Amino acid sequence: MIQQILDDLIASVQGSRAVIFLDNEGETISQSGAYDGDLKLLGAWKEIHLDHIREITERLGLGTINAVLFSLDEGNELIVPVSGDYCLLLFLSNFANIQDAMAGLRTAVKRLKKDIE
């Protein structure tokens, strides 16, 4: 079921390249799509960033993180918490619509929560 959710996300978000479902240690549970780099290494690295951002925002009382956008030369990356310590990392082209990507991620997160809880 998880694989189908990721496949559907890639198919529904124009400009999406790949997506990774990660656990709290940055380990890849499942992935979909294609990307030129090392998806598992990038996923682990971005999950560490998300953990640090969560800690800082909690310490400062800024609220809950809904998503983090990394804007890079080769494209954008959106990471969103799923449930507990799980997260999704979506790799996008430079031309992908961020709002469409967020909508697709919200749908995927709802479906994943039903599957893992």
Secondary structure by P-SEA (a helix, b strand, c coil): caaaaaaaaaaacccccbbbbbccccccccccccccccaaaaaaaaaaaaaaaaaaaaaaccccccbbbbbcccbbbbbbbcccccbbbbbbcccccaaaaaaaaaaaaaaaaaacc
